[in-house]
Amino acid sequence: MATNRIPCTFSLLTEGRKYTGQHRKYLIENAREICYSPATRERIKLREALGYYGHGRRVLCKKMNLQEVDVITLPDGTQAMVSNVPSNVTVKFDVAEDGTVTHEQEILDTETGKIVSGLHASRVGGFSWACPGEDGGRTATTRLKGFSGFDYVLQPGFAMNRGYVLESAQGIRDQVLESVSAVVGDDVRAEQLVAGWQFSYHSRIHDLEDMVFEAESELIEVREQYRNVQRELVEAVSRKSRAEVELENFKQNFKGVLESVRENFPFFIPEAVMHEMMNGDLTRAKAIFESASEFDFTSLPVREATRKNEGIVLTDGRQIEKPDFGSAGYGFTLKV
């Protein structure tokens, strides 16, 4: 692990202050949502979650995400140009289900970064996150809407958000070093061994943390792809249902048309041929229609014939005289 990295841990449920501080009420679910949002993960991955010495620059510029150079308006109305040089960058950020926040800051080799390093070494100040949102103050709930980074401030809202709180591990290292030195009988050799162990340990930890970060980023992308596939699946099922309904309606309407036509034809169409026509096969139907077109139905009592004046008008527009009373032809004209 790089020596210029500072790990920190604090709890959203414990400010560590009784008489000072803002005493805001954060929602753990909201903090986790912001922490693991694709925008926050990408910002950390691209090393764009920058921090500054103090929140002052964000306040002066009236925005969370600063440019390299910004123009600010002074209290007297005049404008001034300021350079925003970051002091640190967030390389790790997690919020557990119990409200425990862990993050790691890499101190930059800049003028403000050197100030932060000096203050940290002097055990003064700590980190404070910079998040846009709705500040509920002491009574209402504060809701986060994004994450811009951690700034180094003299009085952090969460008192435990200080890297040097974790430095008690140095005492354990001294005890290990003393024990190893007693075994090998050489202080220099013992120092080399312990340093090698620490380097291997921290290097491996750093590699594993990077692997976890990569896996979390991939998991977020896969979840988003899964949600998109789910939406497409729902839309496809809906389209399929609508198409099935339209198909069934069309079949019923088409069947009704065919049955109506069959009832008014002067010849018989078998049920099997009707079924074939319903399924788009007109082979046998075509043969029946062609045979029927060569037959003269004028001598038959076809149902299409209607009365007009004293004659009988056929479907092709021709007209024949009404048969004499008592004849066989007259009998076919009677309506029963």
C-alpha positions as CSV (number, residue, x, y, z in Angstrom):
1,M,0.0,0.0,0.0
2,A,1.4,3.4,-0.9
3,T,2.6,5.4,2.0
4,N,0.7,8.5,0.8
5,R,-2.7,6.7,1.3
6,I,-4.8,7.3,4.4
7,P,-7.6,4.8,5.3
8,C,-10.5,6.0,7.4
9,T,-13.6,4.5,9.1
10,F,-16.6,6.1,10.8
11,S,-20.2,5.3,11.4
12,L,-23.2,7.3,10.1
13,L,-24.9,6.5,13.4
14,T,-22.2,8.0,15.6
15,E,-20.9,11.6,15.1
16,G,-18.6,11.3,18.1
17,R,-19.6,14.8,19.1
18,K,-21.9,16.0,21.9
19,Y,-21.6,19.8,22.1
20,T,-20.4,20.7,18.6
21,G,-21.2,19.6,15.0
22,Q,-24.2,19.7,12.7
23,H,-25.8,16.5,14.0
24,R,-27.4,15.6,10.7
25,K,-29.6,12.5,10.3
26,Y,-28.5,10.4,7.4
27,L,-30.3,7.4,5.9
28,I,-28.1,4.4,5.5
29,E,-30.1,3.1,2.5
30,N,-29.7,6.5,0.8
31,A,-25.9,6.6,1.5
32,R,-25.5,3.1,0.1
33,E,-27.4,4.0,-3.0
34,I,-25.2,7.0,-3.7
35,C,-22.0,5.1,-2.8
36,Y,-22.7,2.2,-5.2
37,S,-24.3,4.2,-8.0
38,P,-22.7,3.8,-11.4
39,A,-21.7,7.5,-11.4
40,T,-19.9,7.2,-8.1
41,R,-18.1,4.0,-9.1
42,E,-17.0,5.5,-12.3
43,R,-15.8,8.7,-10.6
44,I,-13.6,6.7,-8.2
45,K,-12.3,4.4,-11.0
46,L,-11.3,7.4,-13.1
47,R,-9.7,9.1,-10.1
48,E,-12.0,12.1,-10.4
49,A,-13.4,12.0,-6.8
50,L,-11.1,14.9,-5.9
51,G,-10.8,16.4,-2.4
52,Y,-9.6,19.9,-1.4
53,Y,-8.1,21.5,1.7
54,G,-11.4,22.7,3.3
55,H,-14.9,23.0,1.9
56,G,-14.2,26.7,1.2
57,R,-13.6,26.5,-2.5
58,R,-16.8,24.6,-3.2
59,V,-18.7,27.2,-1.2
60,L,-17.1,30.1,-3.0
61,C,-17.7,28.5,-6.4
62,K,-21.2,27.5,-5.4
63,K,-20.8,24.0,-6.9
64,M,-19.6,20.6,-5.9
65,N,-17.5,19.6,-8.9
66,L,-14.9,22.3,-9.5
67,Q,-12.9,23.1,-12.6
68,E,-9.2,23.7,-12.7
69,V,-9.9,27.4,-12.7
70,D,-13.2,29.1,-11.6
71,V,-14.5,32.6,-11.5
72,I,-16.1,33.6,-8.2
73,T,-18.0,36.6,-7.1
74,L,-16.7,38.4,-4.0
75,P,-18.9,40.0,-1.3
76,D,-18.3,43.5,-2.8
77,G,-19.6,42.3,-6.2
78,T,-16.3,42.1,-7.9
79,Q,-15.1,38.9,-9.6
80,A,-11.9,37.0,-9.1
81,M,-10.3,33.9,-10.8
82,V,-9.2,31.1,-8.5
83,S,-7.2,28.0,-9.1
84,N,-8.6,24.9,-7.6
85,V,-5.7,22.6,-6.8
86,P,-6.9,19.3,-5.2
87,S,-5.1,17.9,-2.2
88,N,-6.3,14.3,-2.3
89,V,-8.4,11.8,-4.3
90,T,-10.7,9.0,-3.2
91,V,-9.4,5.6,-4.2
92,K,-11.8,3.5,-2.1
93,F,-15.3,4.2,-0.7
94,D,-17.8,1.8,0.9
95,V,-20.9,2.0,3.1
96,A,-21.9,-1.2,5.0
97,E,-25.5,-2.1,5.8
98,D,-24.9,-1.2,9.5
99,G,-23.9,2.4,8.5
100,T,-20.1,1.9,8.7
101,V,-18.3,4.1,6.1
102,T,-14.8,3.1,5.0
103,H,-12.8,5.1,2.5
104,E,-9.2,5.6,1.5
105,Q,-7.6,8.9,0.4
106,E,-4.5,9.2,-1.7
107,I,-2.7,12.4,-0.8
108,L,-1.5,14.2,-3.9
109,D,2.0,15.7,-4.4
110,T,0.6,19.2,-4.6
111,E,0.8,22.4,-2.5
112,T,-2.5,21.7,-0.8
113,G,-1.6,18.0,-0.6
114,K,1.5,18.9,1.4
115,I,-0.7,21.0,3.8
116,V,-3.0,18.0,4.4
117,S,-0.1,15.7,4.9
118,G,1.4,18.1,7.5
119,L,-1.9,18.4,9.4
120,H,-2.5,14.7,9.3
121,A,1.0,14.1,10.7
122,S,0.3,16.6,13.4
123,R,-3.0,14.8,14.2
124,V,-5.1,17.8,13.4
125,G,-8.3,17.7,11.3
126,G,-9.9,15.0,9.3
127,F,-12.0,14.2,6.3
128,S,-15.5,15.4,5.4
129,W,-17.4,14.2,2.4
130,A,-18.7,16.6,-0.2
131,C,-22.1,15.5,-1.4
132,P,-24.9,17.5,-3.1
133,G,-28.4,16.9,-1.6
134,E,-31.0,18.2,0.9
135,D,-29.6,19.3,4.2
136,G,-32.2,18.4,6.9
137,G,-30.2,20.0,9.7
138,R,-30.8,18.8,13.3
139,T,-34.4,17.8,12.9
140,A,-35.2,16.6,9.4
141,T,-33.5,13.9,7.4
142,T,-30.5,14.8,5.2
143,R,-30.7,13.1,1.8
144,L,-27.6,12.7,-0.5
145,K,-28.0,13.1,-4.3
146,G,-24.4,12.5,-5.4
147,F,-20.8,12.1,-4.3
148,S,-18.0,14.5,-5.2
149,G,-15.2,13.5,-2.9
150,F,-13.7,14.0,0.6
151,D,-12.2,17.3,1.7
152,Y,-9.8,17.7,4.5
153,V,-11.2,20.0,7.2
154,L,-10.1,21.1,10.7
155,Q,-13.4,20.0,12.3
156,P,-14.9,16.9,10.5
157,G,-18.6,16.4,11.1
158,F,-17.9,12.8,12.1
159,A,-15.2,13.0,14.7
160,M,-13.8,9.5,13.9
161,N,-13.3,10.4,10.2
162,R,-9.5,10.8,10.8
163,G,-6.8,8.6,9.4
164,Y,-4.6,8.8,12.4
165,V,-7.2,7.2,14.7
166,L,-6.1,3.9,13.1
167,E,-2.4,4.4,13.6
168,S,-2.3,2.4,16.9
169,A,-1.1,-0.5,14.7
170,Q,2.4,1.0,15.0
171,G,2.6,-0.3,18.5
172,I,1.8,-3.8,17.4
173,R,4.5,-3.6,14.7
174,D,7.1,-2.6,17.3
175,Q,6.2,-5.7,19.4
176,V,6.5,-8.0,16.4
177,L,9.8,-6.4,15.4
178,E,11.1,-6.9,19.0
179,S,10.1,-10.6,18.9
180,V,11.6,-11.3,15.5
181,S,14.9,-9.5,16.5
182,A,15.1,-11.8,19.6
183,V,14.8,-14.9,17.4
184,V,17.2,-14.0,14.6
185,G,19.6,-12.1,16.8
186,D,20.0,-9.2,14.3
187,D,18.0,-6.0,14.5
188,V,18.8,-5.0,10.9
189,R,17.7,-8.5,9.6
190,A,14.6,-8.3,11.7
191,E,13.7,-4.9,10.3
192,Q,14.2,-6.3,6.8
193,L,12.0,-9.3,7.5
194,V,9.2,-7.3,9.1
195,A,9.3,-4.7,6.3
196,G,9.1,-7.5,3.7
197,W,6.1,-9.0,5.4
198,Q,4.4,-5.7,5.6
199,F,5.2,-4.9,2.0
200,S,3.8,-8.3,0.8
201,Y,0.8,-8.0,3.1
202,H,-0.1,-4.5,2.0
203,S,0.7,-5.2,-1.7
204,R,-1.6,-8.2,-1.6
205,I,-4.3,-6.3,0.2
206,H,-4.1,-3.5,-2.4
207,D,-4.3,-6.0,-5.2
208,L,-7.3,-7.7,-3.6
209,E,-9.0,-4.4,-3.0
210,D,-8.5,-3.5,-6.7
211,M,-10.0,-6.9,-7.6
212,V,-13.0,-6.3,-5.4
213,F,-13.5,-2.8,-6.9
214,E,-13.3,-4.2,-10.4
215,A,-15.8,-7.0,-9.5
216,E,-18.2,-4.4,-8.0
217,S,-18.0,-2.3,-11.1
218,E,-18.7,-5.3,-13.3
219,L,-21.6,-6.4,-11.1
220,I,-23.2,-3.0,-11.4
221,E,-22.9,-3.2,-15.2
222,V,-24.3,-6.7,-15.3
223,R,-27.2,-5.7,-13.1
224,E,-28.0,-2.8,-15.4
225,Q,-27.9,-5.1,-18.4
226,Y,-30.1,-7.6,-16.6
227,R,-32.7,-4.8,-15.9
228,N,-32.6,-3.8,-19.6
229,V,-33.1,-7.5,-20.7
230,Q,-36.0,-7.8,-18.2
231,R,-37.7,-4.7,-19.7
232,E,-37.2,-6.0,-23.2
233,L,-38.6,-9.4,-22.2
234,V,-41.7,-7.8,-20.7
235,E,-42.2,-5.7,-23.9
236,A,-41.7,-8.7,-26.1
237,V,-44.3,-10.8,-24.1
238,S,-46.7,-7.9,-24.3
239,R,-46.2,-7.6,-28.1
240,K,-46.7,-11.4,-28.4
241,S,-50.0,-11.2,-26.5
242,R,-51.3,-8.4,-28.6
243,A,-50.3,-10.2,-31.8
244,E,-52.0,-13.4,-30.6
245,V,-55.2,-11.5,-29.9
246,E,-55.1,-9.8,-33.3
247,L,-54.5,-13.1,-35.0
248,E,-57.4,-14.8,-33.3
249,N,-59.7,-11.9,-34.1
250,F,-58.6,-12.0,-37.7
251,K,-59.2,-15.8,-37.9
252,Q,-62.7,-15.4,-36.4
253,N,-63.6,-12.5,-38.8
254,F,-62.2,-14.4,-41.7
255,K,-64.1,-17.6,-40.7
256,G,-67.3,-15.5,-40.5
257,V,-66.7,-14.1,-43.9
258,L,-66.1,-17.6,-45.4
259,E,-69.2,-19.1,-43.7
260,S,-71.3,-16.2,-45.0
261,V,-70.0,-16.6,-48.5
262,R,-70.6,-20.4,-48.3
263,E,-74.2,-19.9,-47.2
264,N,-74.9,-17.6,-50.2
265,F,-73.1,-19.8,-52.8
266,P,-75.4,-21.8,-55.1
267,F,-73.1,-24.8,-54.6
268,F,-71.8,-26.8,-51.7
269,I,-68.3,-26.3,-50.2
270,P,-67.1,-29.2,-48.1
271,E,-66.0,-28.5,-44.5
272,A,-62.5,-29.8,-45.3
273,V,-62.1,-27.2,-48.1
274,M,-63.4,-24.5,-45.7
275,H,-60.7,-25.6,-43.2
276,E,-58.0,-25.4,-46.0
277,M,-59.2,-21.9,-46.9
278,M,-59.0,-20.8,-43.3
279,N,-55.3,-21.8,-43.4
280,G,-54.6,-20.1,-46.6
281,D,-54.7,-23.2,-48.9
282,L,-57.0,-22.3,-51.9
283,T,-56.0,-25.2,-54.1
284,R,-59.2,-27.3,-53.9
285,A,-61.4,-24.2,-53.4
286,K,-60.0,-22.9,-56.7
287,A,-61.0,-26.1,-58.5
288,I,-64.5,-26.0,-57.1
289,F,-65.0,-22.3,-58.1
290,E,-63.7,-23.0,-61.6
291,S,-66.1,-26.0,-62.0
292,A,-69.0,-23.9,-60.7
293,S,-68.3,-21.1,-63.1
294,E,-69.0,-23.4,-66.0
295,F,-72.5,-24.4,-64.7
296,D,-75.7,-22.5,-65.4
297,F,-77.6,-21.9,-62.2
298,T,-80.4,-19.9,-63.8
299,S,-82.7,-23.0,-63.8
300,L,-82.2,-23.7,-60.1
301,P,-84.0,-22.1,-57.1
302,V,-80.8,-20.4,-55.9
303,R,-80.9,-18.5,-52.7
304,E,-79.3,-15.4,-54.2
305,A,-82.4,-14.8,-56.3
306,T,-84.7,-12.1,-55.1
307,R,-88.1,-10.9,-56.4
308,K,-88.3,-7.9,-58.6
309,N,-91.6,-6.9,-60.1
310,E,-93.0,-9.9,-61.9
311,G,-89.7,-11.6,-62.7
312,I,-86.8,-13.1,-60.7
313,V,-83.5,-11.1,-60.7
314,L,-80.3,-13.2,-60.5
315,T,-77.0,-12.2,-59.0
316,D,-75.4,-11.6,-62.5
317,G,-78.2,-9.1,-63.3
318,R,-80.1,-11.3,-65.7
319,Q,-83.9,-11.6,-65.4
320,I,-86.3,-14.4,-66.3
321,E,-90.1,-14.4,-66.4
322,K,-92.0,-15.7,-63.4
323,P,-93.1,-19.4,-64.1
324,D,-96.8,-20.1,-64.5
325,F,-98.9,-21.1,-61.6
326,G,-99.0,-24.9,-61.1
327,S,-95.7,-25.5,-62.9
328,A,-92.7,-27.1,-61.3
329,G,-90.7,-23.9,-61.7
330,Y,-93.3,-21.9,-59.9
331,G,-92.9,-24.2,-56.9
332,F,-89.3,-23.3,-56.6
333,T,-90.2,-19.6,-56.2
334,L,-92.4,-20.2,-53.2
335,K,-91.0,-19.1,-49.8
336,V,-91.6,-21.6,-47.1
